[in-house]
Structure formats: structure tokens, C-alpha cells
Amino acid sequence: MTAFTLQFGSLTIISSMATILIVDDDETIRETLYDLLSERYECQTASMAEEALYYLAMHSYDAVLTDISMPGLTGLELLHRVQQGNSRTPVILISGKGSEQDTDSLIRMGAFAYVTKPFSLDQIELIVERAVEQKLFAGSPEEKGLRERT
């Protein structure tokens, strides 16, 4: 999460935006997701999983949104690398192909969510919001209390 400061006369407001890494080799999808999410989150884009790994080595992200099928490393390989580096970072997988069986398998592998193309922008917004909330509240006393009560 990146903090920023706003100064209004003698009033100082410190706020922060959750950070999202968007990974897709399709420029149109990458730009659409960036446009959708960048008003609410600080977004970084990568066109390949290898580029995403570079960014992940330099920064911490609150969620990763990645295509599965890309040249070079796949989104599944990226998922495994994220889990090795910081297993608390939710990874949302996107694919043009899929079935309910795929969804169950990918969730068991550690994906936060699996979305098939074509997807609705509302669906993406909701899933990203839930992923960020999970990351931000994971391990907090409030979240632990909520989990124990449900």
C-alpha cells in the first residue's frame, strides 16, 4: 500500500491506496483493467509474467490480476512464484477458456479467484475489492475475530 499526504492549509490528511499488479499480454485487456481500477487503486501493468516478477521483487502489491496464457512464463507459474515470495498476496487468474472443474482446481492451487473471458467489469471490480480486503485484514485482530464468529 502506498501512502500519500494531502495538505489543506493547516489540515494534513494521510491516506493510502491499495496497489494492484495487472499482468496480461493483450494490451487492450491490460489497458481496460488499468482504466477500470486506477481510479481506486494504484496500478502497475506488465505485459509478461517475467516483467511482473521484476516488479514483485521491487514492490509489495495488495493483489495480482493475471492472465493464465501468456508467452514465456504462464499465469500459473506466476501464481506459484507469488506464493513462494509472499503467500498472503491474493492472485486473481483470468483465462479465455475454462470450466467449473478448472475453477475448483485453481482455487485449490491457491488462486484467490478465477475469471473467464469475457468478463464483466463489475465482476472484476468486486473480485479485486474482496482480494484487497482479504490482504489488508489478514492477520488483524478484527479479522481473526470475525472469522471465529462465522
N, C-alpha and C positions, 0 to 999 in steps of 0.2 A: 504494500500500500504506500502510495506516495503522498506525503504531506505538503500542503501549501498554505501560505499565510495571506490573508486579505486585510488591508488596513483601511479603516473608515474613520478618519480623524483620530480621536483617541481610542477608538474601539479596534481591537485586533481579534480577528477570527482565524483560528487554525482549523483547517479541515483536511480531509484526505479523500482520495478516490481509490477505489479498488483497481487493481491492474489486471488486464486480460491480455493473453498472448493468442493471437489468431494465426493459424497455420493452414494454408491452402495453396496449392499450385495454380488454381484457377483465379486469375486476377479479378474477375467480375465478382465472384463469391467473396473473395478476401475484402474487396472494397465495399461490397454491400454490408458485410458483417461489421467492418470498421465504422461505416457511416451509421449503422444501427446502434452500435454500442458505445461509440466515442463520446457521446454527449453525457453519458452517465458514468463511464469508466475511462481510465487511462489505458489506451490500447496500443499495442505493438503488433506489427504484422510480420510474417515470414512466409516466403514462397516455398520453402523446403524444410523438412524436419532438421536437416543439418544446421541450417540458419537458426532455427528455433533453439536448438541445443546450445548454440553460441550465446543467444540472448538469455537462456536459462542459467548459464554459467555466470553471467554478469548481474542478473537481476532476479528478484523473487516475484512471482506472479500469484495472484489470488485465484486464477483459473486459466486453463489452457483449452482452447477450442480448436480442434484439428481434424482435417480430412484424413481418412484412412489410407486411401490410394493416392500415393504421390511418387514421383520419380525418386530414386535413392532410398533413403530410409522411409518406412511407412509410418502412418499414424499409430499403428500398434507398437512399433518399435519405439516411437517417441513416448507412448504411454509407459512402457517398461522403463525407459530411461528417467522419466519424471518420477516414477515410483521409487527408483533407486536413489535419486537425489533428494527428493522431498515428497514422501508418500502422502502428505496432507494436502498437496495441491490437486484439486479436482481436475480431471481431464474429461472433456466432452468430445466424443467421437462423431464425425459426420461421414456418411457414405451414400453413394448413389445406388447401392444395392443393399438389400438386407431383408431379414425375416425376423419373426419373433424369437426364433431359436438363436439367431445371431445376437440379438439384444441380450438375452439371458447369459449367453456365453461371455460377451464383452463386459457385462456388469460384474460377473464372477471374476474376470481378469483384472478388475479394478477400475474400469471406466466409471465416471460419475453418471454419465448418460450416453445414449446412442441415438442419433437423429438421422433419419434417412432423407435424402433429397427426392423430390422437392420438399422443403420445409417451410413452415410459416415463420415470419419474422417475430410474431407474438410468441410462438413456441420457443424460439431461440432466446428471446429476452427473459422469459420465465425460467428456463433452464439455467441460464447464466446467473440470474439473480439468486436462485437456490444454491448454485455451486459456490458463489461468493459468500453467501450467508453461512454455508457449512464451513468454509475455510476460516472465516472470521470468528465464528463462535466455537469451533472445535477446540475442546480442551478448556473452555472458560467455565467457571463455576456455575454460571447461569445455564449454559447449555447442558452441562452434566446433570443439573437438577431437573431440567426439562426432560431429558432422556429417561431419567429414573422414574418420572411420574407417568410417562406414556406407556 
